Amino acid sequence: MSNSTSNDEYSARVRETDDAAEQEGTLSGRPFEVRSATGGLFRGLLSDKSGVFGLVVLAILGLTAIFAPFLAPYGPAEGTLSSADLPPFWSDGGSWSFVLGTDLQGYDMLSRLIYGLRTTLFISSMVVIIAGSVGITLGLISGYIGGRTDRWISGWTDVQVAFPGLLIAMIMIAVLGGSTWTLIFVLAFNGWMVFARMTRGVVMSVKQEAYVEAAELIGAKTTRIMFKHILPNLTSALLTLGVLEFARIILAEATLSFLGLGLQFPDVSLGVVANMGRDAIFSDPRLSVIPGIVVSALVLAMNFVASWLRVALDPRERDKRFASRAVAGM
């Protein structure tokens, strides 16, 4: 009887507190406002000029890649030697038929750039998805289970990190060939360790949190604890890392293809387009400089977006930026 009375008294006090708070908010002219995390994220974006620039550049290049068959005036392998090495339209001898001119084999530069952009973005996307899936899974297992499993996974990660990734990629491509899926496999094989290390480190720091211990006490399965309780709390860090890795993969693919170790004709990527002008790097630098500019714009935009995500998704980083702006405005 006494327990029932105390519960009723507690409920009455809670209602009184809520009513008073609601009345105070109404009387003060400041009604309660519910703000979503997504709304705050994009409000923060509008104040970050570099983040806006990065998203705009990525949107333009991404849409260009998606609609490549409709935007490119020619196919990626359409060309004749009679139209080889034509200058862009703004130079003497140039024409609007070949806006950026042609390369040494007679291929339209603009069309090759558009299709090359499409291939580069596809390869980078697949590498991040595959490497991220493998690395995050192994990082969760290593960090949460610990013990011998952690030692095995961490040991293999340390061994692979000890070798130069570009050298391993060059050796593997020399053995396996330079097809699109071979390049994806090689780059993913050299990229999963970053995700595994990041995930393991964060899991080691959060697995003693109350929500994890509560899930263990109610008998939740290990896989459920890892993927339903721990993984969602790693989203912000892994999202930022994924964008940075995307930029790194773009550079790695462009480097390998420029050296002739990546994709081979008739496949085309930004690195392949740059490679086609390597023999004329001094006489006609346009052939390699233009694809290099596109690669640089992609990587720069990715880094701007990653910087924005890091600040927007991390409360501590938001506080630092707010404090620095407040000091600058004094």
C-alpha positions in Angstrom: 0.0 0.0 0.0 2.8 2.4 0.9 4.6 1.6 -2.4 1.5 2.5 -4.3 1.1 5.8 -2.5 4.7 6.7 -3.0 4.5 5.9 -6.8 1.4 8.1 -7.0 3.1 11.0 -5.3 6.2 10.6 -7.6 4.0 10.6 -10.7 2.1 13.7 -9.4 5.4 15.6 -8.9 6.6 14.7 -12.4 3.4 16.0 -13.9 3.7 19.2 -11.9 7.3 19.7 -13.0 6.4 19.1 -16.7 3.4 21.5 -16.5 5.6 24.2 -14.8 8.3 23.8 -17.5 5.8 23.9 -20.3 4.1 27.0 -18.8 7.5 28.7 -18.3 8.4 28.1 -21.9 5.1 29.4 -23.2 5.1 32.5 -20.9 8.6 33.4 -21.8 7.7 33.3 -25.5 10.2 30.5 -26.2 8.2 27.4 -27.0 10.0 24.1 -26.9 11.8 23.3 -30.1 12.8 19.9 -31.3 15.9 19.9 -33.6 16.9 16.9 -35.6 20.6 15.9 -35.9 20.3 16.0 -39.7 19.0 19.6 -39.6 21.9 20.6 -37.4 24.3 18.9 -39.7 23.2 20.8 -42.8 22.8 24.1 -40.9 26.5 23.7 -40.0 27.3 23.0 -43.6 26.0 26.3 -44.7 28.4 28.1 -42.5 31.3 26.0 -43.8 32.3 27.4 -47.2 34.9 24.7 -47.9 32.3 22.0 -47.1 29.8 23.6 -49.5 32.4 23.9 -52.2 33.4 20.2 -51.7 29.8 19.0 -51.9 29.1 21.1 -55.0 32.2 19.8 -56.8 31.4 16.2 -55.9 27.8 16.6 -57.0 28.8 18.0 -60.4 31.5 15.4 -61.0 29.2 12.6 -59.7 26.3 13.6 -62.0 28.7 13.9 -64.9 29.9 10.3 -64.3 26.4 8.9 -63.9 25.2 10.5 -67.1 28.4 9.9 -69.1 26.8 8.2 -72.1 24.5 11.3 -72.5 27.1 14.0 -71.9 30.1 12.6 -73.8 30.1 13.6 -77.4 32.0 10.4 -78.5 32.6 7.0 -77.1 35.7 6.3 -75.1 37.3 4.3 -77.9 36.1 6.4 -80.8 39.1 8.0 -82.6 41.1 8.1 -85.8 44.7 9.0 -86.4 43.6 11.6 -88.9 42.3 13.7 -86.0 45.2 13.0 -83.6 46.7 15.7 -81.4 44.2 18.4 -82.3 44.3 21.5 -80.0 41.4 22.6 -77.8 38.8 25.0 -79.2 40.4 28.1 -77.8 43.7 27.5 -79.6 44.6 28.1 -83.3 43.4 25.1 -85.3 40.9 24.0 -82.6 37.2 23.4 -83.2 34.0 22.9 -81.2 33.8 19.3 -82.5 36.6 18.5 -80.0 36.2 21.0 -77.1 39.4 19.9 -75.3 41.2 18.6 -78.4 42.3 15.1 -79.0 45.2 13.0 -77.8 48.0 11.4 -79.7 45.8 8.5 -80.8 43.0 10.7 -82.0 40.6 10.2 -79.1 38.4 13.0 -77.9 39.8 14.3 -74.6 36.5 15.5 -73.2 34.8 12.1 -73.8 37.8 10.2 -72.4 37.8 12.4 -69.3 34.0 11.9 -68.7 34.2 8.1 -69.1 37.5 8.0 -67.1 35.9 9.9 -64.3 33.1 7.3 -64.3 35.5 4.4 -64.0 37.6 6.1 -61.4 34.6 6.8 -59.2 33.3 3.3 -59.6 36.6 1.7 -58.7 37.0 4.0 -55.6 33.5 3.3 -54.5 33.8 -0.5 -54.7 37.2 -0.4 -53.0 35.9 1.6 -50.0 32.8 -0.6 -49.7 34.8 -3.9 -49.8 37.8 -2.7 -47.7 35.4 -1.0 -45.3 33.2 -4.1 -44.9 36.2 -6.4 -44.3 38.1 -4.0 -42.1 35.1 -2.9 -39.9 34.1 -6.5 -39.4 37.6 -7.7 -38.4 38.0 -4.6 -36.2 34.8 -5.3 -34.3 35.8 -8.9 -33.8 39.3 -8.0 -32.7 38.3 -5.2 -30.4 35.3 -6.8 -28.7 36.4 -10.5 -28.4 40.0 -9.7 -27.6 42.4 -12.5 -26.5 44.0 -14.7 -29.1 41.6 -13.5 -31.8 42.7 -9.9 -31.2 46.4 -10.9 -31.3 46.0 -12.8 -34.6 44.1 -10.0 -36.4 46.3 -7.2 -35.0 49.4 -9.2 -35.8 48.4 -9.7 -39.4 47.4 -6.0 -39.7 50.8 -4.9 -38.4 52.7 -7.2 -40.8 50.8 -6.0 -43.8 51.1 -2.3 -42.8 54.9 -2.8 -42.5 55.2 -3.3 -46.3 54.7 -0.4 -48.8 51.2 -0.5 -50.1 52.1 0.8 -53.5 54.8 -1.7 -54.0 52.5 -4.6 -53.0 49.9 -3.3 -55.4 52.4 -3.1 -58.3 53.6 -6.7 -57.7 50.0 -8.1 -57.4 48.9 -6.3 -60.6 52.0 -7.5 -62.5 51.0 -11.1 -61.5 47.3 -10.9 -61.8 46.9 -8.3 -64.6 45.3 -4.9 -64.9 41.6 -5.5 -65.2 39.0 -3.4 -63.4 38.1 -6.0 -60.8 41.7 -7.0 -60.3 42.5 -3.4 -59.5 39.6 -3.2 -57.1 40.7 -6.4 -55.3 44.3 -5.2 -55.1 43.4 -1.8 -53.7 40.9 -3.2 -51.3 43.5 -5.8 -50.1 45.8 -2.8 -49.3 43.2 -0.7 -47.7 41.2 -2.8 -45.2 43.8 -2.4 -42.4 43.0 1.3 -41.9 39.3 0.5 -41.2 40.3 -2.4 -38.9 42.6 -0.3 -36.8 40.2 2.5 -36.5 37.3 0.2 -35.5 39.4 -1.8 -33.1 40.6 1.3 -31.3 37.1 2.8 -30.8 35.6 -0.6 -29.8 38.3 -1.1 -27.1 37.3 2.3 -25.6 33.5 1.8 -25.7 33.0 -1.9 -24.9 33.1 -1.1 -21.1 30.2 1.4 -21.5 27.0 0.9 -19.7 24.9 0.2 -22.8 27.2 -2.6 -23.8 27.3 -4.2 -20.3 23.5 -3.9 -20.2 23.2 -5.8 -23.5 25.5 -8.5 -22.2 23.5 -8.8 -18.9 20.2 -9.5 -20.8 21.9 -12.2 -22.8 22.3 -10.6 -26.2 24.3 -12.5 -28.7 27.9 -11.4 -29.5 27.0 -10.5 -33.1 24.0 -8.5 -32.0 26.1 -6.5 -29.5 28.8 -5.8 -32.1 26.5 -4.8 -35.0 23.4 -3.5 -33.2 24.9 -1.7 -30.2 28.5 -0.9 -30.8 28.7 -0.3 -34.6 26.1 2.5 -34.7 28.2 4.5 -32.3 31.2 4.3 -34.7 29.3 5.8 -37.6 30.7 9.4 -37.4 34.3 8.3 -37.2 34.0 5.6 -39.9 32.1 8.0 -42.2 34.9 10.5 -42.1 37.5 7.8 -42.6 35.6 6.4 -45.6 35.6 9.8 -47.3 39.3 10.2 -46.7 40.0 6.7 -48.0 37.9 7.4 -51.1 40.3 10.3 -51.9 43.3 8.1 -51.2 42.0 5.4 -53.5 41.5 7.9 -56.3 45.1 9.0 -56.0 46.3 5.3 -55.8 44.4 4.3 -58.9 45.5 7.4 -60.9 49.2 6.7 -59.9 49.1 3.0 -60.9 47.3 3.7 -64.2 49.6 6.6 -65.0 52.6 4.3 -64.5 51.0 1.8 -66.9 50.3 -0.7 -64.2 46.6 -0.1 -63.8 43.8 -0.4 -66.3 44.7 -1.3 -69.9 43.1 -0.3 -73.2 40.2 -0.3 -74.0 39.4 0.4 -70.3 39.8 4.1 -69.4 40.2 6.0 -66.2 41.6 9.4 -65.2 45.0 7.8 -64.7 44.8 6.1 -68.1 43.9 9.4 -69.8 46.9 11.0 -68.1 49.1 8.1 -69.2 48.2 8.6 -72.8 49.9 12.0 -72.8 53.0 10.9 -71.0 55.1 10.7 -74.1 54.2 14.3 -74.9 54.5 15.7 -71.4 56.8 18.5 -72.5 55.6 19.2 -76.1 51.9 19.1 -75.2 51.4 19.0 -71.4 47.6 19.6 -71.8 47.2 15.8 -72.4 48.3 15.0 -68.8 47.6 18.2 -67.0 43.9 18.3 -67.6 43.2 14.8 -66.2 45.6 15.7 -63.3 43.4 18.8 -62.6 40.3 16.6 -62.4 42.0 14.2 -60.0 43.1 17.1 -57.9 39.6 18.6 -57.8 38.2 15.3 -56.8 40.7 14.8 -54.0 40.4 18.3 -52.7 36.6 18.2 -52.7 36.8 14.9 -50.8 39.1 16.4 -48.2 36.8 19.4 -47.7 33.8 17.1 -47.2 35.7 14.9 -44.7 36.8 18.0 -42.8 33.2 19.2 -42.6 32.0 15.8 -41.5 34.6 15.5 -38.8 33.5 18.8 -37.3 29.8 18.4 -37.8 29.6 14.8 -36.3 32.0 15.4 -33.4 30.7 17.7 -30.6 34.2 18.4 -29.4 35.3 19.6 -32.8 32.2 21.7 -33.1 33.0 23.3 -29.7 36.6 24.0 -30.8 35.5 25.7 -34.1 32.8 27.7 -32.3 35.3 28.9 -29.7 37.9 29.8 -32.4 35.2 31.8 -34.3 34.1 33.6 -31.1 37.7 34.6 -30.4 38.2 35.8 -33.9 35.1 37.9 -33.7 36.1 39.7 -30.5 
